Amino acid sequence: MFPGTKLFPDKLPNIGVSGLTNIDLGPYPGSWAGFVEDVTDNLTKVIGNHTFMLGGVFEHAGQNDQIQLTSASAPQTTNQNGAFQFLDSGSPSTSGLGLANTLLGNFNTYAEFGAKPETPWVAKSVELFLQDGWQVTPALSLHMGLRYSIWPSWSTTNGTIAQFEPQFYNSAAAATINPTNGSIVSGSPYNGIVLPGSGPSQDALKRYPVLSQYQSLYHNLPAGFDPTQWGLVQPRLGIAYQIRTRTVVRGGIGYFADRTAINRDTALGGNAPFMSQTALLNGTIQGLASMQSVVEPFTMTSNSPTNVWPTTWDYNVTAEHEFGRGISLMAGYVGNRGLHLQRKRNIKSNRSTGNYLPIPLSESQCAPPLLRSRNHRPLGEHWTVAI
């Protein structure tokens, strides 16, 4: 259906048959190439019983991603070469058995998409740190530090990413859905989909001329959609105290942040309108090329609109005593509390009724909207004893 666009033309399509294990050949092949450029410098200064360290790093990183989406809900697919579903029922030409429909070529759904776009991801970051190692007494030492990170969200050099944002969804212009097969009967499937900036860049228009038709999707949003988090201050403290000649107690606590890497489960460069996907319903393989496609709701991925980076509090305390003759005993406790950790959740998906199609489709029968993908807060604790 999209000739001349396949990375591996001989790859087989996915096949799903009622009562049998699906043949899922996945989203690959694909390709990516990245770069990381760092400029860094550190300075150490000893003043009395203090050892001061300060430094920073500026980073420019990016990745050209042509793997794109790695998850999709049926009848849509992640296989560029297509996906068939042969069910026992639901098609006017069914034989009553999915396996027989497979042999006859009578499918319930077929989905395929065209060329995988190459998304030129890019980001810059700045990190600064200050540390003091203070030998308070011969038996007591303190290590105090502070780290400050500025991590703007990942964006692209040409603005070729898209996502769904609820505040731009117009419920008065909601699309009408066919309750039998889940296809869009009327209305725009782009309702609520947004593009960054105020209009397409020249490079974006060169790659995707169709963008000239979607000026209404631009709302002067940031290049990466999300605001920069400016308050990412991370304090750390460590202490070591020698109670007796052979007994030492150590402890520490620190706040650490993590910059989430490019995640292909939310590959915004593979969203509509950059990657065309077509779904066909209730047809035959023999007449595939002549069938009229239906418009299916897009499988859209979105990042958290708040861009709160994942963080964790790490804390520990240990006591160690040396008995002599090479024997020592150590007991310790290590704890961890994660904040805003990344997880993948459905914003709003239609619940299945047991078959492959997303029905029923009434508002009350849909999963509730879940937007925050970085609010997971696990707690980990671990005790150790070693001799």
N, C-alpha and C positions, 0 to 999 in steps of 0.2 A: 504493500500500500504506500510505502515511502521508498521507491526505488533509488538506488545510488547513495543511500544514507547509512548503510550498515557497516559497523566496524569489523564484523565477522559474518559475512553473508551466509556461510554454511552452518551457522549455529541453528539448532532446532528450537521451535517454540515451546513454551510451557504447556503441559496438558493436565487438566483436572477432570477426573471421571468419578461419578457418584459411586461410593463404596470401595474405591481403590485409592492407593497412595498417590498423591500428586507428583508429577514429574516437574520439578522446578529447577531450571538451569541458571537461575540467579541473574544479577545485573551486569556481569562482566562478559566480554572484555571492556576495559577502560584504561585510561592513562592519566598520570599526573606528574608534574615536575615542580619542585619547590626550591626556594632559596631562603637563606637567613644571613643577614649582614649585621654585624655587631660592632659598635665602637664603645670601648670600655676603659676605665682607668680607676685605680685604687691608690690610696695614700695611707701610710701608717706612720704614726708619731708617738714616741714614748715620752711621757712627761711624769717624772717621779714614779709612783707605783701605778700609774695609769698607762694603758696601751690603747690609743685611739686609732680607729680605722674608719675611713669614709671613702665612698666611691659611688659609681653609677654606671649604667649601661644604656645606650640608645640602640634600639633594634628596628630594623626594617626587614620584614619577612613577607613571603607570599607563596602562592601555589596556583598553577594553572590546572584546574580540575576538569577532567572529562569522564569521570566515573559517574557522577551525579547520583540520582536517587537510588537507595538500597532497600526501600520498603514502599509498598503500595497495597491498597485494598482492592480486592476483586470487585468488579471485573477489570479494573485497570491492572497494569503489570509493570514490573521492573526489567523485564526481558525485552530488549530492543527488537528482537525478531518475533515477538508476539506471544500470545497466550490464549489457548482454547479452554472452554469449559463445556463438558458433555454431561448433562444432568438427566436423571430419570424422567423428569417432568418439566413443564414450563415453556416448552416450545411447541408450536402447532404441529410440527412434523415429527414429534418424538415417537419412538417405537415403544416407549415405556420402560426402557432400560438404558442407562448411561453407556454401558459398554457397547451395546448394539448401535447406539447413536454414533459412537466413535467410529465404528467400522463403516457405517453408512455416510459419515461425514456431516451429520446433522448437529451443529453446535448450538448451544444456548447463548454463549458470548464469545467474542473474539476481540482482543485488544492489541494494539501495536502502536509504537511511537517512532518518530523519525530521528533525525540527526541528534546526537548528544552534543549539547553546547559545551564549549570550553570556557570555563569561568575563571577570569584572572583575579583571584583573591589577593588582597594585600592588606597589610596593617603595620602601624608603627607603635612603638611603646617606649616608655622611659621608666627606669627604676633607679632609685637613690637609696643609700643606706648609710647609717652611722652606728658605730659600735665602740663600747668602752669595756676593756678588760681591767678590772680594778682589784689589785691585791690588797685587801683591806688590812689584814694581819697575816702572819705566816700560816695561820690555820684557816683563814677565811678568804675566799675569793668570790667576786661577783662579775658576771658577764651580762651587760645590758646592751640591747640593740634596738634599732628602729629602722623599718624599711617602708618606703613609699613607692607605690606602683601606679602608673598611669597607663591604662590599657584601653584605648578606643576599640570599639567593636570591629570585627572583620568586615571589610567592604570590598569593592572591586574597582579596578582602574577605569571601567567604562559604564558602571551602573547597571550591569546585566544580572540583577537578582530581583526576586519578587517574593512577597509573602502575603498572608492574609492578616488583616488587622481589623478587629471587630468595630472600632469606632468609625471606620469608613464604610461599614456595611449598611445599606439602605433597606430596611425591612419592607418599606412601601414598594420597593422595586424587586422584591424577592422572586426568584425564578419559580415557575410552576413545574412540579415533579410528577412524572407518570408513576402512580402508585404500584403499577404492575411490574415494571422493569427498572425503575430508578432513574430513568433518563430525564433530561431537561426538555420539557415541551415548549416553554416560552420563557423569555427573560434572559438576561445576560449571565453567563457563568463566571464573569469577572467581578461581580458585585462583592466589594470588600477586599479585593486584591490591590496591592499598592506596589509602586516602583519608587526607587530613591530619587531625590532631586526634584527639579522643576520641569524636566523634559529629557528626552533621549540625547545622549552624547553622539558626536559624529561617528565614533567607532561603533557604538551600539546600533545606530541606523544602518551602517554598512553591513554589519553582521545580521541584523534582524530588521529589514525594511518595514515589517508589519508594525513596528513600534509607533510609527507615525499615526496609526489608527487608535492608539491607546493613550492619548494625552490626558484623558480624564483619570488615569491611574496615578498620575504624579501629583504629590501634595507637599512638595518642598520638605520632604523627610530627609534625615541624615543619610549619608552615604551607606552606612551599615544598619540603618533603621533605628538603632538603639542609642540612647544618650551615653556619654562617657561617665564612668563612675569616678568621681574626684576624691572621695574620702577613703581610699584604700590604704590606710595606715596600719602597719603590722608591727606591734611591739613584741619583744622577746626578752626573757630574763632567765639567767642560770646562776646557780649557787652551789658552792662546794665548801663543806666545813669538816675539818678534822677534829673529831671529838676527843680521841685519844691517839696515841702513837700509831696504832694499827686499826683504827676505826674511822671510817669516813662516811659522811652523808652527803648525797648530791640530789639536786632537784632542779626542775626547769619548767617553764611554761612559755608558750609562744603562739602567736597568731599568724597563720600562713594562708596566702591566697594562691589560687591557681587559675591561669588563663586557659579557658577551654579552647582546644584546637578546632580546626575546621572539621565539622562533623557531617558525614555524608547521609546520616539519617535525617538531617535537616539541611540538605543541600539546596539552598535557595536559588542557585543557578539552574536547577532542573525543574523549577516551577513554571507554570504557564505565565506569560505567553512565550517563553523561550524554548520550550520543548513540546512539540505537537504530539498529542496522543489521541487516537481514534478508537472508539468501541463500536462493534457491530453486534446486533442481537438476532437470535433465531434465524440462522441461515445455514447454508451448506458450503462446504469447502470448495465444491466445484464452482459455485457462483459467488465466491468471495469478492472478486475484483469488481463485480457489477452491483454489489449491495450498496445501499445508501447508509452512511454512517449516522449514528445517533450522537447527541451531545451528552456526555456523562459529566456529573459534577467532578471537578478537578480533585485529585489527591494533592492537597497543598501541605507544605511544611512551613513552620514558623519558629523563629527563635523567641525567647522570652522578651517581652517589650520593655522590661526594666533593666536588662543587662547588669544584674547583680552577679559578680563573679563568685564562683565557689570558694569558700574559705573553711578553715578548720582551726580549732584550738587543740594543740598538743600539749600534754603535761605529764610529768613523770617525777618519781622520787625513788631513790635507791639507797640502801645502807649496805656497807661492805666491811667485813672484819677479817683480818689476816691472823690465822692461828700459828703460823710458822710451819716449817718443813713443807713448804709449798702448798699448804691447805688454806683456803679462804672460803668464806660463806658470803653470798650476796642475795639479798631479797629486794625485789623492786615492784613498782606499780607503774603501769603506762596507761594513760587515758587519751581519748580522742573524741572530739565533738565536732561533727561536720555541720556546716551552715550553707544553705543555698546550693547544695550539690546538684549536679545535673541529672535529670532523668527525662525520659521521653514519655509524653502523655498525649492523649487525644484531646484536642480542643473541642471538637464536636463531631461525633461519628454516628452513623445510623446503625442501630443494633440489628444484627442478623436474626432471622427467625428459623435458622437451621439449614438454609441453602446458601448458595454462594452470592446471592444478590442482596443488596442492602435494603431490605424491606422488613416491617412497615416503615413509613416515612413521616408520620405525624410528629409535631413538635413534642408532644408528651411522651413519645416512644423513642426519642433520641437521647443519647448519652448527654449529661450536662456539660457545659463548656468548662474546660480546665486549661487555664492559660499559663500558670506559673510552672515553668519547667525546672526552676532552680531553687526550690524551697524544701528539698529533702534534708532532714536533720538527723542522721544516724549517730548513735553513741557507741563507742567501743572501749572496752576495758580489758586489761590483761595483767595478771600477776605472774611473777617469775621468781623462782628460787634456784640458785646454782651453787654447787660446791666444786 
